[in-house]
Amino acid sequence: MKTSALSVLGRRTGPPPISWLMQTALSRPKLISLAAGFTDSPTLPIDISRGVLNRILRSPKTGRPALQYGITTGETNLRRLTARHLQKLDAAGVTSQSHSWKQVMITGGSQQLLYMALEALCDEGDLVLVEDPTYFVFLSILQSRGIRARGVRLERDGPDLAHLETVLQRLKKSGELPRLKAFYLISYFQNPTGVTTRFEKKRGILKLLKQFERAAGHPIYLMEDAAYRELRFNGPDIPSALMVPGGAGRVIYTGTYSKPYAPGTRVGFGLLPEPLFTSVQRIKGNHDFGTANLLQQLLAGVLETGLYDRHVAKIERRYGRKARVMKQALTKHFPPNVEIWESGGGLYFWARLPRNISTGVKSKVFQAALKNNVLYVPGELCYADDPARRKPDHEMRISFGSASEENIREGIKRLGAVLRKFLL
Amino acid sequence: MKTSALSVLGRRTGPPPISWLMQTALSRPKLISLAAGFTDSPTLPIDISRGVLNRILRSPKTGRPALQYGITTGETNLRRLTARHLQKLDAAGVTSQSHSWKQVMITGGSQQLLYMALEALCDEGDLVLVEDPTYFVFLSILQSRGIRARGVRLERDGPDLAHLETVLQRLKKSGELPRLKAFYLISYFQNPTGVTTRFEKKRGILKLLKQFERAAGHPIYLMEDAAYRELRFNGPDIPSALMVPGGAGRVIYTGTYSKPYAPGTRVGFGLLPEPLFTSVQRIKGNHDFGTANLLQQLLAGVLETGLYDRHVAKIERRYGRKARVMKQALTKHFPPNVEIWESGGGLYFWARLPRNISTGVKSKVFQAALKNNVLYVPGELCYADDPARRKPDHEMRISFGSASEENIREGIKRLGAVLRKFLL
């Protein structure tokens, strides 16, 4: 008799690649973690949240609905506020068809939306294109669900369109195009590289995907993950792919209030075209029939009072300062043959070592860093299993999100010392 | 070209059977809904919640962690409190191996745990046993994921063990036993019938499942859904299946703070044996990497201050009163040839009409009730698609959860008038 009755999915779902890193960080108090994607703790909006929650819970009229069941797709008020918020970010005008509140769904972080969208779209063996590199938890979902990923080369201003076309041509030639369902793009201050995709490239991606739809036999969606969009401290905001003319029917836009407001509230959202919206709505009915109402009311409260915008402005300054501190430390301590991709937002810088120097968990660099009490995310964890190329393993994601300025300086100093030993 | 790129799951997932009922209720303000499984609004703990949230968010020391990311399996404190809570309910003693906090996972309602447990256990085509009738959202998950259900006859004190054995024998004979993964049992004040399963029957179920494991070739789990356990106003509490000697390794226990405390906080939990715990933990990492910390801290706060127990005592009295009001109204207004299953807890009574009278959505009874502005849940929605029997459609679930006492009286009066027309 087998000792386990697990399903294929149950057996296949691996441990999160980063869990070991997290545990290591927790078990070594002297360690400075530049690995975690946590947000800055001192600026978390405890006063704002207390105020708004007090207001909601002070009267039965607002308090009771907040503690009662709600609607699977989310509270109408928060969906409207979210649509308006996106219209504003995109300078889209309130009548924009592609920004209708009726296509907005409120979820448990944008993570839940990514999961459900993949459930709605992909069967085992289907294909999804991802940036090379990309968000490792997204790769975990793909792995768990038996969905195959193909990497599209990433340039400093977004995916390499010529390479995207090559990949699509290759899939067409091999007859695999009918399995291709979507391109997953983290369009703002990407995790892990910090890259922001130019609007022209979003247009180009949608155009290319459309060209190959006939051969695919069905729509190919652009999943635009905008989780870091509002953590922007440098440069202008860029319209989302919803603004590409004719693109709305093919764009799944996911965003979150977790990162700009508070991860502990875990409220995210997505804008989905039909028939995806309906399918994901039904799936959410089975997952949890709706995200916690109390949190939705909290977010609606901070949005409609303008407290949200003020808070976002505050943390943008904060992350801007931390990013500058990291940049200065990198200039001072890192060897000159490490290429740094700095970002105008988000939580991460990306460091590229010479190709012959490995940064993986078992590498000398990683082990020496650990010994020196500093932690980063090895770049290799962010690459999909793609038979078309070897996984690069000479990069690192370094985060300025949760570490204090002092720890950023000290962490980069420690990491620099390690790198100098191997690179100079 | 197909207009949709949806997956098999995406296409298969149906609308929730009850969504139409909900919409009907919302769109007709004069309608009295005895259909919804909502909880009693006036007793929702708005003051308690405000107090505890204020305390948490007053100081950075407790406020910041509540607004930051947490751990995928849930906050250690809440997991410990939950284990202790279950030990107390089960009178198990704090050293009970089957009640270890390390097997406790905190989830977005117990619904999310049910979903993930099925993901971890069942492939498409696998089999799950359910009570006949059972919780319709559980049936929706099965349908969505292509899992087949087989019904086990329900008696007033739990599943019919002789019938369970027959079903197992039949599966063994047809060679389908290797596809059987679990028996889903709503053991306390069952949805929809209000039935509570005797402890001896839990023991009997586990024994029978064990007997057939060798032929199945793997463990067969008992999923004990205890969502309504703490809404008890009559009779003693009954130990959970975790208390069956030797049963712990086969019991998935799911519970929730949503119903006894507040649905708007959507915090549930489960106790899972290995290797299920690890598998579900990884799956949750992909779903949302952890339920909102703020809500977990809120629940931990109300649990450790004793406010939770006091609140539960209060709503038990409240539901007890509502149930008595419903019972009186039923006695007064329902024809004598309707069999009423009353319950010592939960939110529901179950009414069984003569077999030749249909109660389904398209039936004369349902349409007349609707015309009379009263809504119930047709019993047929609660039966699995099981080729072994015709779906009974002569029953109704009537809820005293959210309606006021006045509306319970008036709703039952209206429903009684309809029934008298068809039954007398």
Interface residues (C-beta under 8 A of the other chain):
Chain A: M1 K2 T3 S4 A5 L6 S7 V8 L9 G10 R11 T13 G14 P15 P16 S19 F38 T39 S41 P42 L44 P45 I46 D47 S49 R50 L53 N54 L57 R58 P60 G63 R64 P65 A66 L67 Q68 Y69 G70 T72 G108 G109 Q111 Q112 Y115 E119 A120 L121 C122 D123 D126 V137 S140 I141 S144 K181 E213 R214 A216 G217 H218 P219 I220 Y221 A262 P263 G264 T265 R266 V267 P275 L276 S279 R282 I283 G285 N286 H287 D288 F289 G290 T291 A292 N293 L294 L295 Q297
Chain B: M1 K2 T3 S4 A5 L6 S7 V8 L9 G10 R11 T13 G14 P15 P16 S19 F38 T39 S41 P42 L44 P45 I46 D47 S49 R50 L53 N54 L57 R58 P60 G63 R64 P65 A66 L67 Q68 Y69 G70 T72 G108 G109 Q111 Q112 Y115 E119 A120 L121 C122 D123 D126 V137 S140 I141 S144 K181 E213 R214 A216 G217 H218 P219 I220 Y221 A262 P263 G264 T265 R266 V267 P275 L276 S279 R282 I283 G285 N286 H287 D288 F289 G290 T291 A292 N293 L294 L295 Q297
